[in-house]
Amino acid sequence: MKLGPVARRFMELVGWGLVAGAGFVMLSQALGWNGTRLVATLQSLTPWSVPPLALVAGVAMWQQWKHLALVAAVVGLSVLGMSIPLVFPGTQPPPLADAEGLRVAAVNLLFSNPEVDAVADALEDRNLDVIVFSEFTEEHHDTLTAHRLADDFPYQINRNGLYAGGMAMWSRFPLEENPRLASINRTIDATITGPDVDVRLLGVHPPTPIFDFGGWIRDTKQIGDAVDDIDEPLVVIGDFNAAYWHPLFRDLLSHDLTDAHIANNSGWSMSWPIGDTLPAFVRLDHALTGNGLVSSDVRDFRVPGSDHSGFDVIVKPTADAAG
């Protein structure tokens, strides 16, 4: 098909626009720049730039726009290069051979969720040891504590909050709360007397960068600072409102933390938004392990009424962590 000069010029300009936008995002990635609300949003879409870049490169080759084809290919390959840790995750140390493990779930309830009874019903069948609830409101507290699920988790820390600000941690094993971080949303820092070793568990929920960009950066960096002061086997779990594609999140991983989904070959899985309109396109919910604790399995599941998928992860100590 032969295009007229106006159509060709328009297509070329559109192609350059797409390449320029993707190139800008990749430059921010290379520089480790957290940017602005808009930049953070675009960074979360980084892997989705590959199909349009491939299309631009193909059309450019067809139309013999050599420079556009070359630049589109270079930007697209840089995205693929950034994805290598998701395709070929590093090897974790082996867990202790006879370790029972601790199964921990992260559940973003959604503060306006009208189906919390159904959430509790679904959680009963998952054989969990610990549940970390985020967006935990007074209404959620009343519903969940009245449900038979609560009988299976005698050790509870419930910190109700308005809208997305609350959090709770329920455990089959004894837990002791440590001083919490001065975060915007509730954070719970607790030590659990687990079946293998004592585990330090941080339930976190930084604000979304769309509504509080400065708070998102401050709270996420504060998590990293807190991790540096912890020596016990560690899990940091919750809705981070951040993806692997955010430099801020990769900075957090640099504190000797391992993402359980990536380590268990599920780095491409998505957790938000869950609903009837848009398909999930980004993973915001994570479990990070450190200090001799490793993940051996991670499973996503549907949370009735929520806009996030939940997940549970089995964590086990290595020989070093077990002493």
C-alpha positions as CSV (number, residue, x, y, z in Angstrom):
1,M,0.0,0.0,0.0
2,K,1.4,3.4,-1.0
3,L,0.8,6.3,1.3
4,G,0.6,9.9,0.3
5,P,3.2,12.4,1.5
6,V,0.9,13.9,4.2
7,A,0.0,10.5,5.6
8,R,3.6,9.4,5.5
9,R,4.7,12.5,7.4
10,F,2.0,12.2,10.0
11,M,2.9,8.5,10.6
12,E,6.5,9.4,10.9
13,L,5.8,12.1,13.5
14,V,3.6,9.8,15.5
15,G,6.3,7.2,15.4
16,W,8.9,9.6,16.7
17,G,6.5,10.8,19.4
18,L,6.0,7.2,20.7
19,V,9.8,6.6,20.6
20,A,10.6,9.9,22.3
21,G,8.1,9.1,25.1
22,A,9.5,5.6,25.6
23,G,13.0,6.8,25.4
24,F,12.4,9.5,28.0
25,V,11.0,6.8,30.4
26,M,14.0,4.6,29.8
27,L,16.4,7.5,30.4
28,S,14.7,8.0,33.7
29,Q,15.2,4.3,34.5
30,A,18.9,4.5,33.5
31,L,19.4,7.6,35.7
32,G,17.5,6.1,38.6
33,W,15.2,9.2,38.6
34,N,11.9,8.9,40.5
35,G,10.6,11.9,38.6
36,T,7.1,13.2,39.2
37,R,3.6,11.7,39.5
38,L,3.4,11.5,35.7
39,V,6.9,9.9,35.4
40,A,6.1,7.3,38.1
41,T,2.9,6.4,36.3
42,L,4.7,6.0,33.0
43,Q,7.5,4.0,34.6
44,S,4.9,1.4,35.8
45,L,4.0,0.9,32.2
46,T,7.6,0.3,31.0
47,P,7.1,-3.3,29.7
48,W,4.0,-2.3,27.8
49,S,6.1,0.0,25.6
50,V,7.6,-3.0,23.8
51,P,4.7,-3.9,21.4
52,P,4.2,-0.3,20.1
53,L,8.0,0.1,19.8
54,A,8.1,-3.1,17.7
55,L,5.2,-1.8,15.6
56,V,7.0,1.5,15.0
57,A,10.2,-0.2,14.1
58,G,8.4,-2.5,11.6
59,V,6.5,0.4,10.0
60,A,9.7,2.4,9.9
61,M,11.5,-0.4,8.1
62,W,8.7,-0.7,5.6
63,Q,8.8,3.0,4.9
64,Q,12.6,3.1,5.0
65,W,12.8,5.5,7.8
66,K,16.1,4.1,8.9
67,H,16.9,6.4,11.8
68,L,13.4,5.9,13.3
69,A,13.7,2.2,12.9
70,L,17.1,2.1,14.6
71,V,16.1,4.3,17.5
72,A,12.9,2.4,18.1
73,A,14.8,-0.9,18.1
74,V,17.4,0.5,20.5
75,V,14.8,1.7,23.0
76,G,12.9,-1.5,22.7
77,L,16.0,-3.6,23.3
78,S,16.8,-1.5,26.4
79,V,13.4,-2.4,27.9
80,L,14.1,-6.1,27.2
81,G,17.5,-5.8,28.8
82,M,16.0,-4.3,31.9
83,S,13.6,-7.3,32.0
84,I,16.4,-9.9,32.3
85,P,16.2,-10.2,36.1
86,L,12.5,-11.2,35.7
87,V,13.3,-13.8,33.1
88,F,16.5,-15.1,34.8
89,P,16.1,-14.5,38.5
90,G,19.1,-15.0,40.8
91,T,19.4,-18.2,42.8
92,Q,18.3,-18.1,46.4
93,P,20.3,-20.0,49.1
94,P,18.6,-23.3,49.8
95,P,16.3,-23.4,52.8
96,L,16.9,-25.5,55.8
97,A,16.1,-29.1,54.8
98,D,13.6,-29.9,57.6
99,A,12.1,-26.4,57.9
100,E,8.3,-26.3,58.2
101,G,8.0,-22.8,56.7
102,L,5.6,-20.0,57.5
103,R,2.8,-19.2,55.0
104,V,2.1,-15.5,55.0
105,A,-0.6,-13.8,53.0
106,A,-1.0,-10.1,51.9
107,V,-4.5,-9.0,51.4
108,N,-5.5,-5.4,50.3
109,L,-9.1,-5.3,51.3
110,L,-10.0,-2.0,49.6
111,F,-11.4,0.4,52.2
112,S,-14.9,0.4,50.5
113,N,-15.1,-3.3,50.0
114,P,-18.7,-4.6,50.7
115,E,-17.7,-8.3,50.4
116,V,-15.5,-8.7,53.5
117,D,-17.4,-11.8,54.7
118,A,-16.6,-13.4,51.3
119,V,-13.0,-12.5,51.8
120,A,-12.9,-14.3,55.1
121,D,-14.6,-17.3,53.6
122,A,-12.0,-17.5,50.9
123,L,-9.1,-17.1,53.3
124,E,-10.3,-20.1,55.5
125,D,-9.3,-22.6,52.8
126,R,-5.8,-21.3,52.2
127,N,-4.0,-22.9,55.2
128,L,-2.4,-19.6,56.2
129,D,-0.2,-19.0,59.2
130,V,-0.2,-15.1,59.0
131,I,-2.4,-12.6,57.2
132,V,-1.5,-9.0,56.7
133,F,-4.5,-6.8,55.8
134,S,-4.1,-3.4,54.3
135,E,-6.8,-0.7,53.9
136,F,-8.3,-2.1,57.2
137,T,-11.2,0.0,58.4
138,E,-13.3,-0.1,61.5
139,E,-16.1,-1.8,59.5
140,H,-13.7,-4.4,58.2
141,H,-12.5,-5.0,61.8
142,D,-16.1,-5.6,63.0
143,T,-16.9,-8.0,60.2
144,L,-13.7,-10.0,60.3
145,T,-13.4,-10.4,64.1
146,A,-17.0,-11.6,64.1
147,H,-16.2,-14.3,61.5
148,R,-15.1,-17.8,62.4
149,L,-11.8,-17.1,60.6
150,A,-10.8,-15.0,63.6
151,D,-10.9,-18.1,65.8
152,D,-8.0,-19.6,63.8
153,F,-5.8,-16.5,64.4
154,P,-5.7,-15.9,68.1
155,Y,-2.8,-13.4,67.9
156,Q,-3.9,-10.1,66.3
157,I,-2.7,-6.6,65.9
158,N,-5.6,-4.4,64.5
159,R,-4.9,-0.8,63.6
160,N,-8.0,0.6,62.1
161,G,-7.7,3.6,59.8
162,L,-9.7,5.9,57.6
163,Y,-10.0,5.0,53.9
164,A,-6.7,3.3,52.9
165,G,-4.8,4.1,56.1
166,G,-5.5,1.0,58.3
167,M,-3.6,-2.3,58.7
168,A,-3.9,-5.5,60.6
169,M,-1.7,-8.6,61.2
170,W,-3.3,-11.9,62.3
171,S,-1.2,-14.9,63.3
172,R,-1.6,-18.5,64.4
173,F,1.7,-18.1,66.3
174,P,2.5,-15.6,69.1
175,L,3.6,-12.2,67.8
176,E,4.9,-9.1,69.6
177,E,4.6,-5.7,68.1
178,N,7.7,-3.5,67.8
179,P,7.6,0.3,67.6
180,R,6.0,1.2,64.3
181,L,7.5,3.4,61.6
182,A,6.2,7.0,61.4
183,S,4.5,6.3,58.1
184,I,1.5,7.9,56.5
185,N,-0.6,4.8,56.3
186,R,-0.4,2.3,59.2
187,T,2.7,0.1,59.3
188,I,2.9,-2.9,61.6
189,D,6.3,-4.2,62.7
190,A,6.1,-7.4,64.6
191,T,8.2,-10.4,65.7
192,I,6.5,-13.8,65.2
193,T,7.5,-16.9,67.1
194,G,7.5,-19.1,64.0
195,P,7.8,-22.9,63.8
196,D,11.4,-22.7,62.6
197,V,12.8,-19.3,63.8
198,D,11.5,-16.0,65.0
199,V,10.6,-13.9,62.0
200,R,10.5,-10.1,61.8
201,L,7.5,-9.1,59.8
202,L,6.9,-5.6,58.4
203,G,3.4,-5.0,57.0
204,V,3.7,-1.9,54.8
205,H,1.5,0.3,52.6
206,P,3.1,3.5,51.3
207,P,0.7,6.0,49.8
208,T,0.2,6.0,46.0
209,P,2.5,8.3,44.1
210,I,-0.5,9.7,42.2
211,F,-2.0,11.3,45.3
212,D,1.0,11.8,47.6
213,F,4.2,11.6,45.5
214,G,6.5,13.0,48.3
215,G,5.0,10.7,50.9
216,W,5.4,7.7,48.6
217,I,9.1,8.4,48.3
218,R,9.6,9.2,51.9
219,D,7.8,6.1,53.3
220,T,9.5,3.7,50.8
221,K,12.9,5.1,51.7
222,Q,12.0,4.8,55.4
223,I,11.3,1.1,54.9
224,G,14.8,0.7,53.5
225,D,16.3,2.5,56.4
226,A,14.4,0.3,58.8
227,V,15.5,-2.8,57.1
228,D,19.2,-1.8,57.6
229,D,18.6,-1.8,61.4
230,I,17.0,-5.3,61.5
231,D,19.2,-8.4,62.0
232,E,16.4,-11.1,62.4
233,P,15.1,-13.2,59.5
234,L,12.9,-10.7,57.7
235,V,9.8,-10.4,55.5
236,V,8.5,-7.0,54.3
237,I,5.1,-7.5,52.8
238,G,2.1,-5.6,51.6
239,D,0.9,-3.1,48.9
240,F,4.0,-1.1,48.1
241,N,2.2,1.0,45.5
242,A,5.4,0.4,43.5
243,A,6.5,-2.0,40.8
244,Y,9.9,-3.4,39.8
245,W,9.8,-0.8,37.0
246,H,10.2,2.0,39.6
247,P,13.8,3.0,40.5
248,L,12.5,3.7,44.0
249,F,11.5,0.0,44.4
250,R,14.7,-1.3,42.9
251,D,16.6,0.9,45.4
252,L,14.6,-0.9,48.1
253,L,15.7,-4.3,46.8
254,S,19.3,-3.1,47.0
255,H,19.0,-3.4,50.8
256,D,19.7,-7.1,50.4
257,L,16.1,-7.9,49.9
258,T,14.7,-10.5,47.4
259,D,11.3,-10.2,45.8
260,A,9.4,-13.5,46.2
261,H,7.5,-13.3,42.9
262,I,10.7,-12.7,41.0
263,A,12.6,-15.4,42.8
264,N,9.8,-17.9,42.1
265,N,9.5,-17.1,38.4
266,S,6.4,-15.0,38.8
267,G,7.9,-11.6,38.2
268,W,5.6,-11.0,35.2
269,S,2.5,-11.5,37.2
270,M,0.1,-8.5,37.8
271,S,-1.8,-7.6,40.9
272,W,-3.6,-4.3,40.0
273,P,-6.2,-3.2,38.9
274,I,-8.5,-6.2,39.4
275,G,-12.0,-5.6,38.2
276,D,-14.5,-5.8,35.3
277,T,-13.2,-3.0,33.1
278,L,-9.4,-3.0,32.8
279,P,-7.1,-6.0,32.9
280,A,-4.4,-6.0,35.6
281,F,-1.2,-4.4,34.1
282,V,1.2,-3.9,37.0
283,R,2.3,-5.7,40.2
284,L,2.1,-3.4,43.3
285,D,1.9,-6.1,45.9
286,H,5.1,-7.8,47.1
287,A,6.8,-9.9,49.7
288,L,10.5,-9.2,50.2
289,T,12.7,-11.5,52.2
290,G,16.1,-11.0,53.8
291,N,18.5,-11.9,56.6
292,G,18.6,-15.6,55.8
293,L,14.9,-16.0,55.0
294,V,14.0,-17.3,51.5
295,S,10.7,-17.9,49.7
296,S,9.9,-21.4,48.4
297,D,6.5,-20.8,46.9
298,V,4.1,-17.9,46.0
299,R,0.5,-18.1,44.9
300,D,-1.8,-15.3,43.8
301,F,-5.6,-15.4,44.6
302,R,-8.7,-13.4,44.0
303,V,-9.8,-11.1,46.9
304,P,-13.6,-10.7,46.6
305,G,-14.6,-7.0,46.3
306,S,-11.0,-5.7,46.1
307,D,-9.1,-4.0,43.3
308,H,-5.9,-5.9,44.2
309,S,-5.2,-9.6,43.9
310,G,-3.9,-11.2,47.1
311,F,-1.1,-13.6,47.4
312,D,0.5,-16.0,50.0
313,V,4.1,-16.9,50.2
314,I,6.0,-19.7,52.1
315,V,9.1,-18.4,53.8
316,K,11.8,-20.7,55.3
317,P,15.1,-20.0,57.0
318,T,18.5,-21.0,55.5
319,A,21.0,-22.8,57.7
320,D,22.7,-19.5,58.6
321,A,19.4,-18.0,59.8
322,A,18.6,-21.1,61.9
323,G,21.9,-20.8,63.6
